[in-house]
């Protein structure tokens, strides 16, 4: 689950692995901040999310050498954990998913790929449950509209 959070924020599977490892080191250092009786996965998920956001910001400041393949290109739409080398999504779908902001993309991945409840998504990302629901709903609408535009001859409406 935490890998999906990192991958959704970064759109880079290999970098997501690195960020989760870095976040684990940070979490070990902050273990005394963890409140016993609360959700450890949600606590760690927040650390992963912030680490991924920091990595994404630093990556944007550095000159880019090219875009990496996104996590969604290999994610299978199942309710099981995604296989890192699973079936690829179509190019238009992968491209459409990349247009979503990182929180919306994370909500969509956690709901669609991981099969998490909105309450679990809310706790994992530190956002209200209604916001998670809205992100998933709006993301699906945006993807549907974008893919319909592609199917109808392109994003500009011309064949």
Residue, then its C-alpha position, 0 to 999 in steps of 0.5 A: x500500500x505504501x509503495x502505491x502511495x509513493x508510486x502514485x505521487x511520483x509516477x515512477x516505479x523504481x523511484x517509489x521503491x527508493x522513497x519507501x526505503x528512505x521513508x522507512x529510515x525516517x519512520x525509524x527515527x520518528x518511531x517515538x512520535x507514533x501513538x500506540x493504539x493508532x493506525x501504524x499503516x496510516x502513520x507510515x503512509x503519511x511519511x511515505x507521502x511526504x517523502x514522495x512529495x519532497x522527492x517530486x519537488x526536488x526532481x522538478x528542480x533538477x534538469x530532466x533527462x526524460x520521463x520515466x514510465x509511470x506506475x499506472x503503465x504496469x498496474x493491473x486493475x485488480x483488488x489485489x496488490x499490484x504486481x510490479x511487472x503486471x500487464x501494461x495499460x494502454x498509452x492513452x489511459x496511462x497518459x490520462x492518468x498522468x494528468x491527474x494531480x498527485x493526491x487525486x492519482x493516489x486516491x484513484x490508485x488506492x481505491x481502484x488498484x488496491x481496493x481500499x475503502x475510502x476510510x482507509x484512503x483517508x487515514x493513509x493520506x491524511x485527508x477527509x474521507x469525503x475528499x478521498x471520495x471526491x478525488x476518486x469520483x472526479x478522477x474517474x470522470x476526468x479519465x472518462x472524458x479524456x479517453x472519450x475525447x481520444x476515441x472521438x479523434x483526438x483531444x482537440x476534437x479533430x479526427 
